[in-house]
Amino acid sequence: MDGPAASGKEKISKYISKKWNLKHLDSGILYRRLALILLNDKIKINNSNEIKKKLREIGNISFRKSKKIRTQKIGNFASIIAVNKSIREFINNLQYNFVKKNKNYRGFVIDGRDIGSVVFKNADLKLFIVVNAEIRAKRRYKQLIDSGEKSIYPKILKDIKLRDKKDKNRKNSPLVIPKDAYHINNEGKFKKTTDQINKLLKKL
Ligand code: C5P
């Protein structure tokens, strides 16, 4: 499942994985966790040798969600480091190992930006979640306010548009709609979205 920032992939994935007994992996968490590590360690992101050295040192990173990595600042920084080829290869390998390690599961729901286009090109079902930037910004704003983070709507909208631009225009694994993906509109009621997906899953 791919889609732009704040399109609701997390909520949809959680619902689908529970209903269909599939293992969920949110690849954004990996980019966010790595962003936090590189930020804390003050790694120069323009220095590819320094990044490669650091990735070798890190080896593995946690897949755990936490409030610390859900902030707007970390999301923005994650999209900055996500342009780097070595970083993408590192995170792709973490995803392949995760699937290998959990192969007793009947299947996976994996969400991100390049899952259907690059990382798991042979997925049984590819979904691309579509929501316009204003609706996404409104939802993200509410989410941040509810979680206690100070937020300003116009700034959130600006950040989301910037993140879209970065994700779509980068050279390595840009956000694209895979040819064989179903477009899922998630602008309306959640049930409408999940009904569309459940129908597709039933057909598999
Ligand atoms: O989905 P989330 O907002 O948590 O992702 C944070 C950032 O990580 C995205 O804006 C994107 O730049 C990057 N990302 C990516 N490829 C993925 C998942 C996330 O480039 N598969």
py3Dmol code that shows the C-alpha trace and the ligand (Angstrom):
import py3Dmol

protein = """\
ATOM      1  CA  MET A   1       0.000   0.000   0.000  1.00  0.00           C
ATOM      2  CA  ASP A   2       1.464   3.307  -1.070  1.00  0.00           C
ATOM      3  CA  GLY A   3       0.299   6.869  -0.850  1.00  0.00           C
ATOM      4  CA  PRO A   4       1.370  10.366   0.129  1.00  0.00           C
ATOM      5  CA  ALA A   5       1.937  11.696   3.650  1.00  0.00           C
ATOM      6  CA  ALA A   6      -1.100  11.637   5.947  1.00  0.00           C
ATOM      7  CA  SER A   7      -3.324   9.790   3.469  1.00  0.00           C
ATOM      8  CA  GLY A   8      -4.524   7.414   6.188  1.00  0.00           C
ATOM      9  CA  LYS A   9      -2.390   4.407   5.298  1.00  0.00           C
ATOM     10  CA  GLU A  10      -1.671   3.618   8.931  1.00  0.00           C
ATOM     11  CA  LYS A  11      -5.306   3.448   9.999  1.00  0.00           C
ATOM     12  CA  ILE A  12      -6.277   1.434   6.923  1.00  0.00           C
ATOM     13  CA  SER A  13      -3.351  -0.966   7.368  1.00  0.00           C
ATOM     14  CA  LYS A  14      -4.172  -1.548  11.009  1.00  0.00           C
ATOM     15  CA  TYR A  15      -7.774  -2.334  10.179  1.00  0.00           C
ATOM     16  CA  ILE A  16      -6.964  -4.616   7.227  1.00  0.00           C
ATOM     17  CA  SER A  17      -4.192  -6.503   9.019  1.00  0.00           C
ATOM     18  CA  LYS A  18      -6.470  -7.204  11.978  1.00  0.00           C
ATOM     19  CA  LYS A  19      -9.462  -8.227   9.878  1.00  0.00           C
ATOM     20  CA  TRP A  20      -7.472 -10.477   7.536  1.00  0.00           C
ATOM     21  CA  ASN A  21      -4.952 -11.695  10.075  1.00  0.00           C
ATOM     22  CA  LEU A  22      -1.957 -10.271   8.236  1.00  0.00           C
ATOM     23  CA  LYS A  23       1.270  -8.891   9.675  1.00  0.00           C
ATOM     24  CA  HIS A  24       1.582  -5.116   9.383  1.00  0.00           C
ATOM     25  CA  LEU A  25       4.770  -3.267   8.575  1.00  0.00           C
ATOM     26  CA  ASP A  26       4.795   0.522   8.350  1.00  0.00           C
ATOM     27  CA  SER A  27       7.980   1.287   6.422  1.00  0.00           C
ATOM     28  CA  GLY A  28       7.667   4.994   7.319  1.00  0.00           C
ATOM     29  CA  ILE A  29       8.584   4.036  10.892  1.00  0.00           C
ATOM     30  CA  LEU A  30      11.961   2.812   9.671  1.00  0.00           C
ATOM     31  CA  TYR A  31      12.670   6.079   7.850  1.00  0.00           C
ATOM     32  CA  ARG A  32      11.527   8.043  10.884  1.00  0.00           C
ATOM     33  CA  ARG A  33      13.607   5.981  13.346  1.00  0.00           C
ATOM     34  CA  LEU A  34      16.687   6.334  11.205  1.00  0.00           C
ATOM     35  CA  ALA A  35      16.029  10.074  10.829  1.00  0.00           C
ATOM     36  CA  LEU A  36      15.971  10.413  14.617  1.00  0.00           C
ATOM     37  CA  ILE A  37      19.229   8.487  15.004  1.00  0.00           C
ATOM     38  CA  LEU A  38      21.008  10.553  12.321  1.00  0.00           C
ATOM     39  CA  LEU A  39      19.666  13.765  13.804  1.00  0.00           C
ATOM     40  CA  ASN A  40      20.769  12.888  17.337  1.00  0.00           C
ATOM     41  CA  ASP A  41      24.190  11.794  16.141  1.00  0.00           C
ATOM     42  CA  LYS A  42      24.538  14.949  14.021  1.00  0.00           C
ATOM     43  CA  ILE A  43      25.457  12.965  10.911  1.00  0.00           C
ATOM     44  CA  LYS A  44      26.110  15.131   7.861  1.00  0.00           C
ATOM     45  CA  ILE A  45      23.494  13.953   5.413  1.00  0.00           C
ATOM     46  CA  ASN A  46      25.382  15.265   2.400  1.00  0.00           C
ATOM     47  CA  ASN A  47      28.388  13.117   3.205  1.00  0.00           C
ATOM     48  CA  SER A  48      27.669   9.695   1.686  1.00  0.00           C
ATOM     49  CA  ASN A  49      30.736   8.059   3.239  1.00  0.00           C
ATOM     50  CA  GLU A  50      29.730   9.219   6.695  1.00  0.00           C
ATOM     51  CA  ILE A  51      26.210   7.854   6.115  1.00  0.00           C
ATOM     52  CA  LYS A  52      27.496   4.483   4.884  1.00  0.00           C
ATOM     53  CA  LYS A  53      29.788   4.190   7.905  1.00  0.00           C
ATOM     54  CA  LYS A  54      26.937   5.037  10.254  1.00  0.00           C
ATOM     55  CA  LEU A  55      24.586   2.508   8.612  1.00  0.00           C
ATOM     56  CA  ARG A  56      27.184  -0.237   9.094  1.00  0.00           C
ATOM     57  CA  GLU A  57      27.449   0.732  12.757  1.00  0.00           C
ATOM     58  CA  ILE A  58      23.685   0.755  13.275  1.00  0.00           C
ATOM     59  CA  GLY A  59      23.091  -2.655  11.657  1.00  0.00           C
ATOM     60  CA  ASN A  60      19.484  -2.911  12.735  1.00  0.00           C
ATOM     61  CA  ILE A  61      16.793  -0.532  13.933  1.00  0.00           C
ATOM     62  CA  SER A  62      13.661  -0.912  15.969  1.00  0.00           C
ATOM     63  CA  PHE A  63      10.275  -1.312  14.213  1.00  0.00           C
ATOM     64  CA  ARG A  64       8.464   0.038  17.263  1.00  0.00           C
ATOM     65  CA  LYS A  65       6.113   2.983  16.962  1.00  0.00           C
ATOM     66  CA  SER A  66       6.617   5.804  19.411  1.00  0.00           C
ATOM     67  CA  LYS A  67       5.376   9.320  19.945  1.00  0.00           C
ATOM     68  CA  LYS A  68       8.930  10.621  19.612  1.00  0.00           C
ATOM     69  CA  ILE A  69       9.107   9.732  15.911  1.00  0.00           C
ATOM     70  CA  ARG A  70       5.564  10.819  14.987  1.00  0.00           C
ATOM     71  CA  THR A  71       6.382  14.530  15.132  1.00  0.00           C
ATOM     72  CA  GLN A  72       6.227  16.835  12.124  1.00  0.00           C
ATOM     73  CA  LYS A  73       9.939  17.586  12.498  1.00  0.00           C
ATOM     74  CA  ILE A  74      10.951  13.931  12.247  1.00  0.00           C
ATOM     75  CA  GLY A  75       8.542  13.352   9.331  1.00  0.00           C
ATOM     76  CA  ASN A  76      10.137  16.190   7.420  1.00  0.00           C
ATOM     77  CA  PHE A  77      13.643  15.018   8.211  1.00  0.00           C
ATOM     78  CA  ALA A  78      12.713  11.443   7.228  1.00  0.00           C
ATOM     79  CA  SER A  79      11.767  12.702   3.759  1.00  0.00           C
ATOM     80  CA  ILE A  80      15.137  14.451   3.505  1.00  0.00           C
ATOM     81  CA  ILE A  81      17.167  11.333   4.329  1.00  0.00           C
ATOM     82  CA  ALA A  82      14.857   9.170   2.152  1.00  0.00           C
ATOM     83  CA  VAL A  83      16.455  10.538  -1.027  1.00  0.00           C
ATOM     84  CA  ASN A  84      19.720   8.776  -0.192  1.00  0.00           C
ATOM     85  CA  LYS A  85      20.351   5.527  -2.092  1.00  0.00           C
ATOM     86  CA  SER A  86      22.329   3.747   0.665  1.00  0.00           C
ATOM     87  CA  ILE A  87      19.635   4.616   3.175  1.00  0.00           C
ATOM     88  CA  ARG A  88      16.906   3.213   0.916  1.00  0.00           C
ATOM     89  CA  GLU A  89      18.886   0.006   0.347  1.00  0.00           C
ATOM     90  CA  PHE A  90      19.464  -0.327   4.089  1.00  0.00           C
ATOM     91  CA  ILE A  91      15.756   0.083   4.866  1.00  0.00           C
ATOM     92  CA  ASN A  92      14.685  -2.215   2.025  1.00  0.00           C
ATOM     93  CA  ASN A  93      16.917  -4.935   3.477  1.00  0.00           C
ATOM     94  CA  LEU A  94      15.331  -4.471   6.896  1.00  0.00           C
ATOM     95  CA  GLN A  95      11.944  -5.014   5.232  1.00  0.00           C
ATOM     96  CA  TYR A  96      13.076  -8.161   3.392  1.00  0.00           C
ATOM     97  CA  ASN A  97      14.499  -9.569   6.641  1.00  0.00           C
ATOM     98  CA  PHE A  98      11.273  -8.753   8.453  1.00  0.00           C
ATOM     99  CA  VAL A  99       9.254 -10.727   5.903  1.00  0.00           C
ATOM    100  CA  LYS A 100      11.720 -13.634   6.019  1.00  0.00           C
ATOM    101  CA  LYS A 101      11.654 -13.692   9.806  1.00  0.00           C
ATOM    102  CA  ASN A 102       7.861 -13.730   9.877  1.00  0.00           C
ATOM    103  CA  LYS A 103       7.234 -16.140   7.028  1.00  0.00           C
ATOM    104  CA  ASN A 104       4.888 -18.226   9.180  1.00  0.00           C
ATOM    105  CA  TYR A 105       2.327 -15.412   8.716  1.00  0.00           C
ATOM    106  CA  ARG A 106      -0.277 -15.884   6.008  1.00  0.00           C
ATOM    107  CA  GLY A 107       0.609 -12.520   4.547  1.00  0.00           C
ATOM    108  CA  PHE A 108       1.610  -8.921   5.085  1.00  0.00           C
ATOM    109  CA  VAL A 109       0.241  -5.441   4.796  1.00  0.00           C
ATOM    110  CA  ILE A 110       3.181  -3.168   4.105  1.00  0.00           C
ATOM    111  CA  ASP A 111       2.735   0.534   3.646  1.00  0.00           C
ATOM    112  CA  GLY A 112       5.009   3.294   2.413  1.00  0.00           C
ATOM    113  CA  ARG A 113       5.859   5.206  -0.752  1.00  0.00           C
ATOM    114  CA  ASP A 114       7.663   2.635  -2.898  1.00  0.00           C
ATOM    115  CA  ILE A 115       6.260  -0.697  -1.734  1.00  0.00           C
ATOM    116  CA  GLY A 116       4.385  -1.646  -4.920  1.00  0.00           C
ATOM    117  CA  SER A 117       6.789   0.120  -7.265  1.00  0.00           C
ATOM    118  CA  VAL A 118      10.146  -1.068  -5.895  1.00  0.00           C
ATOM    119  CA  VAL A 119      10.319  -3.059  -2.655  1.00  0.00           C
ATOM    120  CA  PHE A 120       7.592  -5.681  -3.181  1.00  0.00           C
ATOM    121  CA  LYS A 121       6.907  -5.480  -6.898  1.00  0.00           C
ATOM    122  CA  ASN A 122       5.275  -8.930  -6.850  1.00  0.00           C
ATOM    123  CA  ALA A 123       2.671  -8.096  -4.214  1.00  0.00           C
ATOM    124  CA  ASP A 124      -0.643  -9.933  -4.684  1.00  0.00           C
ATOM    125  CA  LEU A 125      -2.550  -6.703  -4.341  1.00  0.00           C
ATOM    126  CA  LYS A 126      -1.292  -3.154  -4.803  1.00  0.00           C
ATOM    127  CA  LEU A 127      -3.209  -0.219  -3.419  1.00  0.00           C
ATOM    128  CA  PHE A 128      -2.535   3.460  -3.881  1.00  0.00           C
ATOM    129  CA  ILE A 129      -4.327   5.703  -1.397  1.00  0.00           C
ATOM    130  CA  VAL A 130      -5.596   9.008  -2.779  1.00  0.00           C
ATOM    131  CA  VAL A 131      -6.588  12.044  -0.652  1.00  0.00           C
ATOM    132  CA  ASN A 132      -6.159  15.698  -1.617  1.00  0.00           C
ATOM    133  CA  ALA A 133      -3.552  17.763   0.263  1.00  0.00           C
ATOM    134  CA  GLU A 134      -6.072  20.008   2.089  1.00  0.00           C
ATOM    135  CA  ILE A 135      -7.978  17.066   3.586  1.00  0.00           C
ATOM    136  CA  ARG A 136      -4.728  15.379   4.574  1.00  0.00           C
ATOM    137  CA  ALA A 137      -3.474  18.563   6.245  1.00  0.00           C
ATOM    138  CA  LYS A 138      -6.743  18.955   8.191  1.00  0.00           C
ATOM    139  CA  ARG A 139      -6.555  15.370   9.430  1.00  0.00           C
ATOM    140  CA  ARG A 140      -2.873  15.611  10.335  1.00  0.00           C
ATOM    141  CA  TYR A 141      -3.502  18.914  12.144  1.00  0.00           C
ATOM    142  CA  LYS A 142      -6.233  17.321  14.263  1.00  0.00           C
ATOM    143  CA  GLN A 143      -4.038  14.288  14.982  1.00  0.00           C
ATOM    144  CA  LEU A 144      -1.146  16.478  16.164  1.00  0.00           C
ATOM    145  CA  ILE A 145      -3.386  18.699  18.300  1.00  0.00           C
ATOM    146  CA  ASP A 146      -5.028  15.609  19.848  1.00  0.00           C
ATOM    147  CA  SER A 147      -1.609  14.180  20.671  1.00  0.00           C
ATOM    148  CA  GLY A 148      -0.626  17.420  22.426  1.00  0.00           C
ATOM    149  CA  GLU A 149       1.752  18.819  19.797  1.00  0.00           C
ATOM    150  CA  LYS A 150       1.395  22.544  19.011  1.00  0.00           C
ATOM    151  CA  SER A 151       0.410  22.948  15.358  1.00  0.00           C
ATOM    152  CA  ILE A 152      -0.589  25.604  12.867  1.00  0.00           C
ATOM    153  CA  TYR A 153      -2.796  24.475   9.986  1.00  0.00           C
ATOM    154  CA  PRO A 154      -1.201  26.559   7.175  1.00  0.00           C
ATOM    155  CA  LYS A 155       2.225  25.298   8.245  1.00  0.00           C
ATOM    156  CA  ILE A 156       1.010  21.675   8.197  1.00  0.00           C
ATOM    157  CA  LEU A 157      -0.436  22.181   4.696  1.00  0.00           C
ATOM    158  CA  LYS A 158       2.807  23.731   3.504  1.00  0.00           C
ATOM    159  CA  ASP A 159       4.845  20.863   5.017  1.00  0.00           C
ATOM    160  CA  ILE A 160       2.593  18.249   3.423  1.00  0.00           C
ATOM    161  CA  LYS A 161       2.892  19.859  -0.010  1.00  0.00           C
ATOM    162  CA  LEU A 162       6.654  20.100   0.386  1.00  0.00           C
ATOM    163  CA  ARG A 163       6.856  16.468   1.481  1.00  0.00           C
ATOM    164  CA  ASP A 164       4.746  15.427  -1.557  1.00  0.00           C
ATOM    165  CA  LYS A 165       7.102  17.338  -3.806  1.00  0.00           C
ATOM    166  CA  LYS A 166      10.189  15.745  -2.254  1.00  0.00           C
ATOM    167  CA  ASP A 167       8.683  12.245  -2.326  1.00  0.00           C
ATOM    168  CA  LYS A 168       7.535  12.551  -5.957  1.00  0.00           C
ATOM    169  CA  ASN A 169      10.605  14.221  -7.410  1.00  0.00           C
ATOM    170  CA  ARG A 170      13.484  12.326  -5.857  1.00  0.00           C
ATOM    171  CA  LYS A 171      15.705  10.266  -8.138  1.00  0.00           C
ATOM    172  CA  ASN A 172      15.677   7.077  -6.038  1.00  0.00           C
ATOM    173  CA  SER A 173      12.319   5.322  -5.666  1.00  0.00           C
ATOM    174  CA  PRO A 174      10.041   8.352  -6.102  1.00  0.00           C
ATOM    175  CA  LEU A 175       6.424   8.154  -5.038  1.00  0.00           C
ATOM    176  CA  VAL A 176       4.643   6.881  -8.147  1.00  0.00           C
ATOM    177  CA  ILE A 177       1.399   5.029  -8.746  1.00  0.00           C
ATOM    178  CA  PRO A 178       2.360   1.524  -9.871  1.00  0.00           C
ATOM    179  CA  LYS A 179       0.624   0.626 -13.151  1.00  0.00           C
ATOM    180  CA  ASP A 180      -1.053  -2.398 -11.613  1.00  0.00           C
ATOM    181  CA  ALA A 181      -2.212  -0.636  -8.418  1.00  0.00           C
ATOM    182  CA  TYR A 182      -5.830   0.054  -7.523  1.00  0.00           C
ATOM    183  CA  HIS A 183      -6.586   3.681  -6.706  1.00  0.00           C
ATOM    184  CA  ILE A 184      -8.358   3.855  -3.367  1.00  0.00           C
ATOM    185  CA  ASN A 185     -10.010   7.160  -2.585  1.00  0.00           C
ATOM    186  CA  ASN A 186      -9.831   7.820   1.161  1.00  0.00           C
ATOM    187  CA  GLU A 187     -11.429  11.267   1.255  1.00  0.00           C
ATOM    188  CA  GLY A 188     -14.769  10.095   2.538  1.00  0.00           C
ATOM    189  CA  LYS A 189     -15.958   7.761   5.270  1.00  0.00           C
ATOM    190  CA  PHE A 190     -13.508   5.146   6.532  1.00  0.00           C
ATOM    191  CA  LYS A 191     -16.051   2.382   5.891  1.00  0.00           C
ATOM    192  CA  LYS A 192     -16.303   3.341   2.235  1.00  0.00           C
ATOM    193  CA  THR A 193     -12.540   2.982   1.919  1.00  0.00           C
ATOM    194  CA  THR A 194     -12.326  -0.343   3.710  1.00  0.00           C
ATOM    195  CA  ASP A 195     -15.332  -1.739   1.794  1.00  0.00           C
ATOM    196  CA  GLN A 196     -13.445  -1.142  -1.460  1.00  0.00           C
ATOM    197  CA  ILE A 197     -10.332  -2.873  -0.106  1.00  0.00           C
ATOM    198  CA  ASN A 198     -12.193  -5.788   1.466  1.00  0.00           C
ATOM    199  CA  LYS A 199     -13.884  -6.451  -1.881  1.00  0.00           C
ATOM    200  CA  LEU A 200     -10.499  -6.615  -3.597  1.00  0.00           C
ATOM    201  CA  LEU A 201      -9.050  -8.873  -0.900  1.00  0.00           C
ATOM    202  CA  LYS A 202     -11.999 -11.261  -1.135  1.00  0.00           C
ATOM    203  CA  LYS A 203     -11.240 -11.756  -4.808  1.00  0.00           C
ATOM    204  CA  LEU A 204      -7.654 -12.915  -4.141  1.00  0.00           C
TER     205      LEU A 204
END
"""
ligand_1 = """\
21
C5P
O 4.763 7.520 6.031
P 5.561 8.487 6.877
O 5.008 9.876 6.905
O 5.794 7.957 8.254
O 6.991 8.559 6.163
C 7.943 9.541 6.483
C 8.813 9.799 5.257
O 9.616 8.652 4.989
C 8.053 10.053 3.948
O 7.715 11.398 3.712
C 9.003 9.560 2.896
O 9.886 10.570 2.487
C 9.785 8.473 3.599
N 9.350 7.147 3.182
C 9.829 6.662 1.983
N 9.520 5.400 1.581
C 8.731 4.622 2.321
C 8.182 5.103 3.539
C 8.510 6.387 3.940
O 10.545 7.358 1.274
N 8.484 3.377 1.911
"""
view = py3Dmol.view(width=600, height=400)
view.addModel(protein, "pdb")
view.setStyle({"model": 0}, {"cartoon": {"style": "trace"}})
view.addModel(ligand_1, "xyz")
view.setStyle({"model": 1}, {"stick": {}})
view.zoomTo()
view.show()
